[in-house]
Structure formats: structure tokens, C-alpha cells
Amino acid sequence: MALRKGQKVEVFRRSGDESWEPYMDKFIGRHGIITDPDTSINDPESLVEVSLDGMGTHRLPQDCLRVLDA
């Protein structure tokens, strides 16, 4: 999945990535906006920066995110 800056996303599940921490479980179901997709790396395994509504900005694994329709 190619993520772009400004896309609206939802954290829809727990990630299988080793970088997932237990505190991140509270992010499930939250919506946010991609602020840094690391397009220079362009690696689907890399973390992306997401500004979550009411939760601040976090670097999250891509397998827990899904793009929301505009």
C-alpha cells in the first residue's frame, strides 16, 4: 500500500510488527492523517508518521492502517 502525505487513515487492527507496543492498543479505531509516509524509503515495512485525532503524532507500522475514503 502506497501511503501519501495528507491521506486519512484508520488504525483498524493491532500490528504484527515487532515495533508495536501494548500502549498502542488504545489507538485501534482512531482516525488520523499521514504526516510523513517516508516516501524516500518507499518500504512497505517501514513506519509511517500519523497524526491521530486527539492522540498526538506517532510512528506506526503500515499493516495496522487502512486508508479511508475522502
N, C-alpha and C positions, 0 to 999 in steps of 0.2 A: 504494500500500500504506500503510495507516494503522498506524503503529507506536505501541505503548503502553509506558509505563514498566513494567519488570519482565518483558517478553517475552523469551523465549530465542530467540537468533538464531545463524546461522552466516554467516561470511564465505565465500561459496561461489564467488566469482569476482573477478577484477580489475575495478575500476570503470572506466567510460569517462569519468568526471568529471575535470575538469582539476585538482581538488584531490588526486587520487590520486598518491602519491609512490612511487618504486621500493621504499623500505623497507617499504611496506605489503604487498608481495607475500608476506612471511612470515606475514601474518595469514590468508591463504587457508586454509580448512579449520578454522579456530579457531571455537570457540563462545563466546558471551558473553551478556550481559543488557543490554537497553536501559536506560540510566540517565537519559537526557534526550532525549525524542523531539521537542523543540521544538514542542509542540502549540499554542503560542500563534502560531507562524508557520504551521503546518499546510501546509507546502510540500513536496511530494514531491522537490523538487530540493535541499532544504536538508540539511545534515549532521546526523547524529544522534550522540549520545554513547553509546558502547558500552563496557562493562567486559568485556574479553576475558580468558578464563581463562588465568592465568599471564602475561599480556602487558600488564596495566595498562588504563587507560581512554583511549580515543581517540575523536576525532570522525571519523566515516566517512560517505561518500556512501551513500545508500539503495540504489542499484542493485547494490551488491555484497553485500547482505544478504538472507537469506531466513529467515522465521520457522520455528522448529522446533516440532513438536507437543509439547504439555505432557507 
